[in-house]
Amino acid sequence: MDFQPEINIQRNVYQVDALANKNPGELNRPVVKYKKKRKCMDYVKTTIPAIDWLLLNYNWSEDLLEDIMAGITVAVLNIPQGMAYSILGNVEPTVGLYMAVFPVLVYSILGTSRHISLGVLSVICLMTGKVVSTYASDTIADPEGYTNMEVATAVTMVAGLVQLLMYVFRLGMLSTILSETLVSGFTGSVAVIVITSQLKELLGVVTVRRNGPLQVVYTYYDFAVNFHTINWMTALVSAVTITILLVYNAFLKDKINKKLCMPLPIELLITVVGTTLFQITNIAEDYNMIQMGEIKSGLPGIQVPPLKLFPSVFLDACIIAVVAYSISMSLALLVSEKLKYPIDTNQELLAQGMGNVIGSLLSCLPCGASPSRSASQQTVGGKTQMASIVSAGIIVVVLLWVGVVFEPLPRCVLSSIIVVALKDIVLQTLELPRIWRNSRTDGLVWLITYAATIVLDIDVGLLIGVLVSVLCVFVKGVLIDVHALGRLPGTDLYMRLDTHGDAAEVPGVKALRFAGSVNVINRFAFKRKIVEALRSEYAADALVASAVPSVAVLSAAPPEPGSRTVVLDMAGLQYSDAAGTKLLCELFESLVADGYDVSLAAVPDASIGYMRANGLLSARFFPTVHDAVVFHQHRRQSRLLDAVVVKSANGEQKRF
């Protein structure tokens, strides 16, 4: 037989003042704070986490083999992705491989996440590519112009410096500006833009690359107008590549990977097979297919980006810095929460900022954490950033001796890899109905961000999304809720009448629960909601409320003092400024003048002193709603018992 746990407590009714003065000698107890004195080495290990995890605590016997396997897995993903996403950035294919080496090594020394894989990220590469196409020019025709690589490295340097500046001012909390819903809508729309931009490569259609507002619309218009220039062999190769990848991911991936010690690198296999096929045949030349072309071997030399470009790319670089950091931090926090280890949000700014600054000197685009590579690094069994070091070492070998092998590969193969990699992000659109059902505010943020990014531009859409998200937070901050409460039978619990059918109002007592803030913006809305709630209970008194500074509450005939009781449950009070507190005082006095016996229950400690300092001196404060209700019930019963009715000689009655 199951027994229901019970709580049986018998105590006196308390007011807050009585509790506060119970032990006055303890009010001024000194608070002793213990702060551990940090040594210089502690600061060094905090700034350079690799000293701790790599030099002092790395488990070479247990973790090295798993990190090597994870590093190999990430490296084989980095090769096709690095070359493919470089296309989005309007730079050479080897740039994506450089990004898999230099920023990764810097992050492995300074970063605090054990599993995220830095390098190319489609969103960041596309945003950088837009800046490159805006400021780069043909240096032969315009000797004073800038090359694509100069513009790209300038963006990378400024983005890195912005992240370092954020680190100095401890702005790691800015990662929360981009909510999960906003990032979902933004990345989904960017995926549509990326796929649209790859139509030219996928089908071999001769069109110009569009940028700016309505770029998606204009691109499809150009595609329709120039459809007659389609290269059917390019379209066929793209269709075959996309089909193979989709079929493998949908039906074969899980079955095959269960039998292997590491995931099958299908993208790399397709890249190798495609390179071999077009190396031993003349198909690409016969059908005028666009190939990768010359791929530089070796590592890049150190080159400082042109300083004159910094002011021009500053705004775009700031947006790229925040987006890259927010996406990377979201991924890092997701993995760290799953595996139960801490992440330092400010240290991540240092790691990514230094990675971008050093990368800008070595021909890199701004870096970001890739969800696919990070997931692979974690699922294969990677334990630390040693996996990233192994991956970077493999990419160095590819750059020195293997990279030139991929020169015959058609660009449409890499574009196909990009399109399939973005499939899941594009399908995030299907999540909109669920998001809308759970929260219309989140659904509105998602929809506006998604539409604005596609219709206007990437940076404009993101800015609009952030503004809408902040506006929604602000609006929610000034909205207030006032609900009538009823007591659950046999308990001291007071619940909302509109959500709990068993709750019943206590006779003679109107209990109202308030949630929100009372400030200069919503103070009159607060007054109106309170008065409307009282009017619904005491309709005969016809309380009047208006949205003007006057807070007089009028009744048709002033009732006998104390005959009607109002208890305001203020546990949900978040904040009350001077204007809100002043109105609360005036409303309180007006209700008392009209015969209401008003009490405040569960007011936060920080607000009680502020209310009294601003004029609310005569109010009764109770620790709970039940204390206030029982107090007023007892008071009313005492009045009834003390009331003596004496019949006068003329038959009239007098109450004493």
C-alpha positions as CSV (number, residue, x, y, z in Angstrom):
1,M,0.0,0.0,0.0
2,D,1.4,3.4,-1.0
3,F,1.4,6.1,1.6
4,Q,1.4,9.8,0.7
5,P,4.1,11.8,2.5
6,E,2.6,14.5,4.8
7,I,3.9,17.8,6.3
8,N,2.3,18.7,9.6
9,I,3.6,22.0,11.1
10,Q,2.0,24.1,13.8
11,R,3.4,27.6,14.3
12,N,2.3,31.1,15.0
13,V,1.5,33.6,12.3
14,Y,4.5,35.8,11.6
15,Q,5.0,39.2,10.1
16,V,8.3,39.9,8.4
17,D,9.3,42.5,11.0
18,A,8.9,40.1,13.8
19,L,11.1,37.6,12.1
20,A,13.7,40.2,11.2
21,N,14.0,41.4,14.8
22,K,14.0,37.9,16.4
23,N,17.7,37.9,16.9
24,P,18.9,41.5,16.5
25,G,22.3,40.7,17.8
26,E,23.0,38.6,14.8
27,L,22.1,41.2,12.2
28,N,25.6,42.7,12.1
29,R,27.6,39.5,12.2
30,P,30.8,39.9,10.3
31,V,31.1,37.9,7.1
32,V,34.5,36.3,6.7
33,K,35.5,35.7,3.1
34,Y,38.2,33.1,2.4
35,K,40.1,33.8,-0.8
36,K,42.8,31.4,-1.8
37,K,46.1,33.1,-2.6
38,R,47.0,32.3,-6.1
39,K,50.6,31.7,-7.1
40,C,52.2,32.9,-10.3
41,M,52.2,29.4,-11.7
42,D,48.5,29.2,-11.3
43,Y,48.0,32.2,-13.5
44,V,50.4,30.7,-16.1
45,K,48.5,27.4,-16.1
46,T,45.2,29.3,-16.4
47,T,46.4,31.3,-19.4
48,I,48.2,28.3,-21.0
49,P,46.0,25.3,-20.2
50,A,48.3,23.0,-22.2
51,I,50.8,23.2,-19.4
52,D,48.3,21.4,-17.2
53,W,46.7,18.8,-19.5
54,L,49.7,18.1,-21.8
55,L,52.9,18.5,-19.8
56,L,51.7,17.7,-16.3
57,N,48.6,15.4,-16.4
58,Y,48.4,13.8,-19.8
59,N,47.8,10.0,-19.6
60,W,50.1,8.8,-22.4
61,S,49.4,5.1,-21.9
62,E,45.6,5.4,-22.0
63,D,44.7,8.5,-24.0
64,L,47.4,8.7,-26.7
65,L,46.0,5.9,-28.9
66,E,42.5,7.2,-28.8
67,D,43.6,10.8,-29.5
68,I,45.7,9.5,-32.5
69,M,42.6,7.8,-34.0
70,A,40.5,10.9,-33.4
71,G,43.2,13.0,-35.0
72,I,43.3,10.8,-38.1
73,T,39.5,11.0,-38.4
74,V,39.5,14.8,-38.1
75,A,42.3,15.1,-40.6
76,V,40.6,13.1,-43.3
77,L,37.5,15.3,-42.8
78,N,39.6,18.4,-43.0
79,I,41.1,17.7,-46.4
80,P,37.9,17.8,-48.5
81,Q,36.1,20.3,-46.2
82,G,39.1,22.6,-46.2
83,M,39.4,22.7,-49.9
84,A,35.7,23.0,-50.4
85,Y,35.0,25.8,-48.0
86,S,37.9,27.8,-49.4
87,I,35.7,28.3,-52.4
88,L,33.2,30.1,-50.3
89,G,35.9,32.5,-49.1
90,N,37.0,33.3,-52.6
91,V,40.5,32.1,-51.9
92,E,42.8,29.2,-53.0
93,P,41.9,25.7,-51.9
94,T,45.1,25.4,-49.8
95,V,43.9,28.1,-47.5
96,G,41.4,25.8,-45.9
97,L,44.2,23.4,-45.2
98,Y,46.3,26.1,-43.6
99,M,43.4,26.8,-41.3
100,A,43.5,23.2,-40.2
101,V,47.1,23.7,-39.0
102,F,48.0,27.1,-37.5
103,P,44.8,28.2,-35.6
104,V,44.3,24.6,-34.5
105,L,47.8,24.4,-32.9
106,V,47.3,27.7,-31.2
107,Y,43.9,26.6,-29.8
108,S,45.3,23.3,-28.6
109,I,47.7,25.3,-26.4
110,L,45.4,28.0,-25.2
111,G,41.8,26.5,-25.5
112,T,39.8,24.9,-22.7
113,S,37.6,22.6,-24.7
114,R,38.9,19.1,-25.2
115,H,36.9,18.2,-28.2
116,I,36.0,21.1,-30.6
117,S,37.8,21.1,-33.9
118,L,38.7,24.6,-35.1
119,G,39.2,25.4,-38.8
120,V,36.9,26.1,-41.7
121,L,33.3,26.8,-41.0
122,S,30.8,27.4,-43.9
123,V,29.1,30.4,-42.3
124,I,32.3,32.2,-41.5
125,C,33.9,31.4,-44.9
126,L,30.8,32.7,-46.7
127,M,30.8,35.9,-44.6
128,T,34.5,36.4,-45.3
129,G,34.0,35.7,-49.0
130,K,31.5,38.5,-49.2
131,V,34.0,41.0,-47.7
132,V,36.7,39.7,-50.1
133,S,34.5,40.1,-53.2
134,T,33.7,43.7,-52.0
135,Y,37.2,45.0,-51.5
136,A,39.4,42.8,-53.6
137,S,40.3,43.8,-57.2
138,D,42.4,42.8,-60.1
139,T,45.9,43.9,-59.2
140,I,47.0,43.8,-62.8
141,A,44.4,46.4,-63.9
142,D,44.7,48.2,-60.5
143,P,48.2,48.0,-59.1
144,E,47.0,49.8,-55.9
145,G,44.2,47.4,-55.3
146,Y,44.2,44.4,-52.9
147,T,44.3,40.7,-53.7
148,N,41.7,38.3,-52.4
149,M,44.3,36.9,-49.9
150,E,45.2,40.3,-48.6
151,V,41.5,41.2,-47.9
152,A,40.9,37.8,-46.3
153,T,43.9,38.0,-44.0
154,A,43.0,41.6,-43.0
155,V,39.5,40.4,-42.0
156,T,41.2,37.6,-40.0
157,M,43.6,39.9,-38.2
158,V,40.9,42.4,-37.3
159,A,38.5,39.6,-36.1
160,G,41.3,38.2,-34.0
161,L,42.1,41.6,-32.5
162,V,38.5,42.1,-31.7
163,Q,38.3,38.8,-29.8
164,L,41.5,39.6,-27.9
165,L,39.9,43.0,-26.9
166,M,36.8,41.1,-25.7
167,Y,39.1,38.9,-23.7
168,V,40.8,41.9,-22.1
169,F,37.4,43.3,-21.0
170,R,36.1,39.9,-19.9
171,L,33.3,39.9,-22.4
172,G,32.9,36.1,-22.7
173,M,29.3,36.5,-21.7
174,L,28.6,37.9,-25.1
175,S,28.3,34.4,-26.3
176,T,24.8,34.4,-24.9
177,I,23.7,37.2,-27.2
178,L,23.1,34.7,-30.0
179,S,20.5,32.4,-28.5
180,E,20.0,28.8,-29.8
181,T,16.9,29.8,-31.7
182,L,18.6,32.8,-33.3
183,V,21.6,30.7,-34.3
184,S,19.3,28.1,-35.8
185,G,17.4,30.6,-37.9
186,F,20.7,32.3,-38.9
187,T,22.6,29.2,-39.9
188,G,19.6,27.8,-41.7
189,S,19.3,30.9,-43.9
190,V,23.1,31.0,-44.5
191,A,22.9,27.4,-45.6
192,V,20.3,28.5,-48.2
193,I,22.6,31.3,-49.4
194,V,25.6,28.9,-49.5
195,I,23.7,26.4,-51.6
196,T,22.4,29.1,-53.9
197,S,26.0,30.4,-54.4
198,Q,27.2,26.9,-55.4
199,L,24.7,26.5,-58.2
200,K,27.2,28.0,-60.6
201,E,29.8,25.4,-59.6
202,L,27.3,22.5,-59.5
203,L,25.8,23.1,-62.9
204,G,28.6,25.0,-64.7
205,V,26.2,27.9,-65.5
206,V,28.0,31.1,-66.6
207,T,26.8,33.8,-64.2
208,V,28.2,36.5,-62.0
209,R,28.4,36.1,-58.2
210,R,25.7,38.2,-56.5
211,N,26.1,39.9,-53.2
212,G,24.0,42.3,-51.1
213,P,20.2,42.5,-50.7
214,L,18.1,40.0,-52.6
215,Q,21.2,38.1,-53.7
216,V,19.3,34.8,-53.5
217,V,16.5,36.1,-55.7
218,Y,18.9,37.7,-58.2
219,T,21.0,34.5,-58.3
220,Y,18.0,32.3,-59.3
221,Y,17.0,34.9,-61.8
222,D,20.5,34.8,-63.4
223,F,20.4,31.1,-63.3
224,A,17.1,31.0,-65.2
225,V,18.3,33.6,-67.8
226,N,21.6,31.8,-68.4
227,F,20.3,28.2,-68.1
228,H,21.3,27.6,-71.7
229,T,25.0,27.8,-70.7
230,I,24.7,24.8,-68.4
231,N,27.6,22.3,-68.6
232,W,25.8,19.0,-68.7
233,M,28.9,16.9,-67.8
234,T,29.4,19.1,-64.7
235,A,25.8,18.7,-63.8
236,L,26.0,14.9,-64.2
237,V,29.1,14.7,-62.0
238,S,27.5,16.9,-59.4
239,A,24.3,14.8,-59.4
240,V,26.2,11.5,-59.1
241,T,28.4,12.9,-56.3
242,I,25.4,14.2,-54.3
243,T,23.4,11.0,-54.8
244,I,26.3,8.8,-53.6
245,L,26.7,11.0,-50.5
246,L,23.0,11.1,-49.7
247,V,22.5,7.4,-50.1
248,Y,25.6,6.6,-48.0
249,N,24.5,9.0,-45.2
250,A,20.9,7.7,-45.2
251,F,21.3,4.0,-45.5
252,L,24.9,2.8,-45.2
253,K,26.8,5.1,-42.8
254,D,25.6,3.6,-39.5
255,K,25.9,0.0,-40.7
256,I,29.5,0.5,-42.0
257,N,30.8,2.6,-39.2
258,K,29.6,0.0,-36.6
259,K,32.1,-2.5,-38.2
260,L,35.0,0.0,-38.3
261,C,37.3,1.4,-35.7
262,M,36.8,4.9,-37.1
263,P,34.2,6.5,-39.4
264,L,34.6,5.8,-43.1
265,P,35.8,9.1,-44.7
266,I,33.3,9.1,-47.5
267,E,34.1,12.7,-48.6
268,L,37.8,11.9,-48.8
269,L,37.2,8.7,-50.7
270,I,35.0,10.6,-53.3
271,T,37.7,13.3,-53.5
272,V,40.4,10.7,-54.1
273,V,38.3,8.7,-56.6
274,G,37.3,11.8,-58.5
275,T,40.9,13.0,-58.6
276,T,42.1,9.7,-59.9
277,L,39.3,9.5,-62.5
278,F,39.9,12.9,-64.0
279,Q,43.7,12.4,-63.8
280,I,43.7,9.3,-66.0
281,T,41.0,10.6,-68.4
282,N,40.4,13.7,-70.5
283,I,36.8,14.1,-69.5
284,A,37.4,17.5,-67.8
285,E,39.2,18.9,-70.8
286,D,36.8,17.5,-73.4
287,Y,33.8,19.0,-71.6
288,N,35.4,22.2,-70.4
289,M,34.9,21.4,-66.7
290,I,36.4,23.8,-64.2
291,Q,39.1,22.0,-62.2
292,M,41.0,22.9,-59.0
293,G,44.0,24.1,-61.0
294,E,47.4,24.8,-59.5
295,I,47.7,23.9,-55.8
296,K,50.7,25.3,-54.0
297,S,52.8,22.8,-52.1
298,G,54.6,23.6,-48.9
299,L,53.7,26.0,-46.0
300,P,52.9,29.7,-46.4
301,G,55.4,32.4,-45.5
302,I,54.7,35.0,-42.9
303,Q,53.0,38.1,-44.4
304,V,51.4,41.0,-42.5
305,P,48.0,42.0,-43.8
306,P,47.6,45.5,-45.3
307,L,46.9,47.9,-42.4
308,K,45.1,50.3,-44.6
309,L,42.3,47.8,-45.1
310,F,41.6,47.5,-41.3
311,P,39.1,50.5,-41.1
312,S,37.2,49.3,-44.2
313,V,36.7,45.7,-43.0
314,F,36.3,46.6,-39.3
315,L,32.5,46.3,-39.0
316,D,32.3,43.1,-41.0
317,A,35.2,41.6,-39.0
318,C,33.5,42.5,-35.7
319,I,30.4,40.6,-36.8
320,I,32.5,37.7,-38.0
321,A,34.4,37.6,-34.6
322,V,31.2,37.5,-32.6
323,V,29.5,34.9,-34.8
324,A,32.5,32.7,-34.9
325,Y,33.0,32.9,-31.1
326,S,29.3,32.4,-30.3
327,I,29.0,29.3,-32.6
328,S,32.2,27.8,-31.2
329,M,31.2,28.5,-27.6
330,S,27.8,26.9,-28.1
331,L,29.4,23.8,-29.4
332,A,32.1,23.8,-26.7
333,L,29.5,24.2,-23.9
334,L,27.3,21.5,-25.4
335,V,30.2,18.9,-25.4
336,S,31.5,20.0,-22.0
337,E,28.1,19.7,-20.4
338,K,27.7,16.2,-21.9
339,L,31.2,15.0,-20.7
340,K,31.2,17.0,-17.4
341,Y,34.2,19.2,-17.6
342,P,34.5,23.0,-17.2
343,I,34.9,25.7,-20.0
344,D,36.3,29.1,-19.4
345,T,34.4,31.4,-21.8
346,N,36.9,34.3,-21.5
347,Q,39.9,31.9,-22.1
348,E,38.2,30.8,-25.2
349,L,38.3,34.4,-26.5
350,L,42.0,34.4,-25.9
351,A,42.5,31.1,-27.7
352,Q,40.4,31.9,-30.7
353,G,41.7,35.5,-30.9
354,M,45.3,34.4,-30.9
355,G,44.5,31.7,-33.4
356,N,43.1,34.3,-35.8
357,V,45.9,36.8,-35.2
358,I,48.6,34.2,-35.9
359,G,46.6,32.6,-38.7
360,S,46.2,36.0,-40.4
361,L,50.0,36.1,-40.7
362,L,50.0,32.7,-42.4
363,S,47.3,33.1,-45.0
364,C,44.2,31.9,-43.0
365,L,40.6,32.9,-42.9
366,P,38.8,33.5,-39.6
367,C,38.3,30.1,-37.9
368,G,35.4,28.5,-36.2
369,A,34.5,25.2,-34.6
370,S,32.9,22.7,-37.0
371,P,30.0,20.6,-35.6
372,S,30.7,17.7,-37.9
373,R,34.4,17.5,-37.1
374,S,33.9,18.1,-33.4
375,A,31.3,15.4,-33.2
376,S,33.6,13.0,-35.0
377,Q,36.5,13.8,-32.7
378,Q,34.3,13.1,-29.6
379,T,32.5,10.0,-30.9
380,V,35.7,8.3,-32.1
381,G,37.0,8.6,-28.6
382,G,39.2,11.7,-28.5
383,K,40.1,12.6,-25.0
384,T,42.1,15.9,-25.3
385,Q,43.3,18.5,-27.8
386,M,46.2,16.1,-28.6
387,A,43.8,14.8,-31.3
388,S,43.9,18.3,-32.9
389,I,47.7,18.3,-32.8
390,V,47.8,14.9,-34.5
391,S,45.3,16.2,-37.1
392,A,47.4,19.3,-37.8
393,G,50.5,17.1,-38.2
394,I,48.8,15.0,-40.9
395,I,47.6,18.1,-42.7
396,V,51.2,19.4,-42.8
397,V,52.2,16.3,-44.5
398,V,49.4,16.7,-47.1
399,L,50.5,20.3,-47.7
400,L,54.1,19.4,-48.2
401,W,53.8,16.4,-50.4
402,V,50.2,15.4,-51.3
403,G,48.2,18.6,-52.0
404,V,49.3,18.9,-55.6
405,V,47.7,15.5,-56.3
406,F,44.2,17.1,-56.2
407,E,44.8,19.6,-59.0
408,P,42.7,17.6,-61.6
409,L,39.7,17.4,-59.3
410,P,36.6,19.3,-60.7
411,R,35.4,22.0,-58.4
412,C,31.8,20.7,-58.8
413,V,32.8,17.7,-56.6
414,L,33.8,20.0,-53.7
415,S,30.6,22.0,-54.2
416,S,28.6,18.8,-54.0
417,I,30.4,17.9,-50.7
418,I,29.4,21.4,-49.4
419,V,25.8,21.0,-50.4
420,V,25.4,17.6,-48.7
421,A,27.2,18.8,-45.6
422,L,24.6,21.6,-45.3
423,K,21.6,19.3,-45.7
424,D,20.8,18.9,-42.0
425,I,21.2,22.7,-41.5
426,V,18.8,23.4,-44.3
427,L,16.3,21.0,-42.8
428,Q,16.3,23.0,-39.6
429,T,13.5,24.9,-41.3
430,L,11.2,21.9,-40.4
431,E,11.8,22.7,-36.7
432,L,9.9,26.0,-37.0
433,P,6.4,24.6,-36.2
434,R,7.8,22.9,-33.0
435,I,9.6,26.1,-32.0
436,W,6.4,28.1,-32.6
437,R,4.3,25.7,-30.5
438,N,6.8,25.9,-27.6
439,S,7.3,29.6,-27.7
440,R,5.8,32.1,-30.2
441,T,8.5,34.6,-29.2
442,D,11.3,32.2,-30.2
443,G,9.4,31.3,-33.3
444,L,9.1,35.0,-34.2
445,V,12.9,35.5,-33.6
446,W,13.7,32.5,-35.8
447,L,11.4,33.5,-38.6
448,I,12.5,37.2,-38.7
449,T,16.2,36.2,-38.6
450,Y,15.8,33.6,-41.3
451,A,13.8,35.9,-43.6
452,A,15.9,39.0,-43.0
453,T,19.2,37.1,-43.7
454,I,17.9,35.6,-47.0
455,V,16.2,38.8,-48.3
456,L,18.7,41.4,-47.1
457,D,22.1,40.1,-46.4
458,I,24.0,38.0,-43.9
459,D,25.3,40.8,-41.6
460,V,22.1,42.8,-41.9
461,G,20.0,39.7,-41.1
462,L,22.1,38.8,-38.1
463,L,21.8,42.4,-36.8
464,I,18.1,42.4,-37.2
465,G,17.8,39.0,-35.5
466,V,19.9,40.2,-32.5
467,L,17.8,43.4,-32.2
468,V,14.5,41.5,-32.4
469,S,15.8,39.0,-29.8
470,V,16.9,41.8,-27.4
471,L,13.6,43.6,-28.0
472,C,11.7,40.4,-27.1
473,V,13.7,40.1,-23.9
474,F,13.1,43.7,-23.1
475,V,9.3,43.4,-23.7
476,K,9.1,40.3,-21.6
477,G,11.0,42.2,-18.9
478,V,8.3,44.9,-18.7
479,L,5.3,42.6,-19.0
480,I,3.5,41.7,-15.8
481,D,1.1,39.0,-14.8
482,V,-1.5,39.3,-12.1
483,H,-3.6,36.2,-11.2
484,A,-6.2,35.5,-8.6
485,L,-5.2,32.8,-6.1
486,G,-7.2,30.2,-4.3
487,R,-6.4,27.8,-1.5
488,L,-6.0,24.1,-2.1
489,P,-8.4,22.3,0.3
490,G,-6.6,21.0,3.5
491,T,-3.3,22.8,2.7
492,D,-1.6,26.1,3.1
493,L,-0.9,26.3,-0.6
494,Y,-2.3,29.0,-2.8
495,M,-2.5,28.3,-6.5
496,R,-3.9,30.1,-9.5
497,L,-7.6,29.7,-9.9
498,D,-7.5,29.6,-13.7
499,T,-5.1,26.6,-13.7
500,H,-6.1,24.6,-10.6
501,G,-9.7,23.5,-10.5
502,D,-9.5,22.4,-6.8
503,A,-8.4,25.8,-5.6
504,A,-11.1,27.9,-3.9
505,E,-11.0,31.6,-2.8
506,V,-10.9,32.2,0.9
507,P,-14.1,34.1,1.9
508,G,-13.5,37.7,2.4
509,V,-9.9,37.6,1.2
510,K,-8.8,38.5,-2.3
511,A,-5.3,36.9,-2.9
512,L,-3.5,38.1,-6.0
513,R,-0.1,36.8,-7.3
514,F,2.1,39.3,-9.1
515,A,5.0,38.4,-11.3
516,G,7.3,40.8,-13.1
517,S,8.9,44.2,-12.4
518,V,7.4,47.4,-11.4
519,N,9.2,50.2,-13.1
520,V,8.7,53.6,-14.8
521,I,7.6,51.8,-18.0
522,N,5.0,49.4,-16.7
523,R,3.9,51.0,-13.5
524,F,0.5,52.1,-14.8
525,A,-0.1,48.7,-16.4
526,F,0.6,47.2,-13.0
527,K,-2.0,49.5,-11.4
528,R,-4.5,48.7,-14.0
529,K,-4.1,44.9,-13.6
530,I,-4.5,45.1,-9.9
531,V,-7.6,47.3,-10.1
532,E,-9.2,45.1,-12.8
533,A,-8.6,42.0,-10.6
534,L,-10.3,43.7,-7.7
535,R,-13.1,45.0,-9.8
536,S,-13.9,41.5,-11.0
537,E,-14.2,40.5,-7.3
538,Y,-16.0,43.6,-6.0
539,A,-17.8,44.6,-9.1
540,A,-20.4,46.5,-7.1
541,D,-17.8,48.9,-5.9
542,A,-16.9,49.9,-9.5
543,L,-13.2,50.6,-9.0
544,V,-11.9,53.0,-11.6
545,A,-8.4,52.9,-13.1
546,S,-6.8,55.1,-15.6
547,A,-3.4,55.4,-17.3
548,V,-2.5,58.8,-15.7
549,P,-0.4,59.6,-12.7
550,S,-3.5,59.8,-10.5
551,V,-4.0,56.5,-8.7
552,A,-7.2,57.2,-6.9
553,V,-9.4,54.1,-6.6
554,L,-13.0,55.1,-6.2
555,S,-15.9,53.1,-4.9
556,A,-19.6,53.8,-5.0
557,A,-20.0,53.7,-1.2
558,P,-16.9,53.4,1.0
559,P,-17.2,50.2,2.9
560,E,-16.5,49.7,6.5
561,P,-12.8,49.6,7.2
562,G,-11.3,46.1,7.2
563,S,-14.4,44.5,5.6
564,R,-12.5,43.6,2.5
565,T,-9.0,42.1,2.5
566,V,-6.4,42.1,-0.3
567,V,-3.2,40.0,-0.1
568,L,-0.6,40.6,-2.8
569,D,1.8,37.7,-3.3
570,M,5.0,39.5,-4.4
571,A,7.3,36.5,-4.5
572,G,7.6,37.0,-8.3
573,L,8.7,40.7,-7.9
574,Q,12.0,40.9,-9.8
575,Y,12.7,44.6,-9.4
576,S,11.0,47.9,-8.4
577,D,12.5,51.3,-9.2
578,A,11.6,54.6,-7.6
579,A,8.7,55.4,-9.9
580,G,7.3,51.9,-9.5
581,T,7.6,52.0,-5.8
582,K,6.0,55.4,-5.6
583,L,3.0,54.2,-7.6
584,L,2.8,51.1,-5.4
585,C,2.7,53.4,-2.3
586,E,-0.1,55.6,-3.8
587,L,-2.1,52.6,-4.8
588,F,-1.7,51.1,-1.4
589,E,-2.9,54.2,0.3
590,S,-5.9,54.6,-2.1
591,L,-7.0,51.0,-1.4
592,V,-6.7,51.6,2.3
593,A,-8.7,54.8,2.0
594,D,-11.4,52.9,0.2
595,G,-11.8,50.4,3.0
596,Y,-9.4,47.6,1.8
597,D,-7.2,45.9,4.3
598,V,-4.0,45.4,2.2
599,S,-1.0,43.2,3.0
600,L,2.1,42.2,1.1
601,A,3.3,38.6,1.2
602,A,6.7,37.0,0.3
603,V,8.3,40.3,-0.8
604,P,12.0,39.8,-1.6
605,D,14.2,41.0,1.2
606,A,16.0,43.5,-1.1
607,S,12.7,45.1,-2.0
608,I,11.3,45.5,1.4
609,G,13.8,48.1,2.6
610,Y,13.6,49.9,-0.7
611,M,9.8,50.1,-0.5
612,R,9.9,51.5,3.0
613,A,12.6,54.0,2.1
614,N,10.4,55.3,-0.6
615,G,7.3,55.8,1.5
616,L,5.6,52.4,2.0
617,L,5.7,52.6,5.8
618,S,2.2,51.4,6.9
619,A,2.1,48.2,4.9
620,R,2.1,44.8,6.6
621,F,4.7,42.4,5.2
622,F,4.2,38.6,5.7
623,P,6.6,35.8,4.9
624,T,3.9,33.8,3.1
625,V,0.4,34.2,1.7
626,H,-1.0,31.9,4.3
627,D,0.3,34.0,7.1
628,A,-1.4,37.0,5.7
629,V,-4.7,35.2,5.2
630,V,-4.8,33.6,8.6
631,F,-3.9,36.9,10.2
632,H,-6.8,38.7,8.5
633,Q,-9.2,35.8,9.3
634,H,-8.3,36.0,12.9
635,R,-8.6,39.7,13.0
636,R,-12.1,39.6,11.4
637,Q,-13.2,37.0,13.9
638,S,-11.9,39.1,16.8
639,R,-13.9,42.1,15.5
640,L,-17.0,40.0,15.3
641,L,-16.6,38.7,18.9
642,D,-15.9,42.2,20.2
643,A,-18.8,43.8,18.4
644,V,-21.5,44.5,20.9
645,V,-24.9,45.5,19.6
646,V,-26.9,47.6,22.0
647,K,-30.5,48.3,21.2
648,S,-31.3,51.9,21.9
649,A,-34.6,53.1,23.3
650,N,-35.9,54.1,19.9
651,G,-35.1,50.8,18.3
652,E,-31.9,51.8,16.6
653,Q,-28.7,49.7,16.7
654,K,-25.2,51.0,17.6
655,R,-21.9,49.2,17.0
656,F,-19.0,49.7,19.3
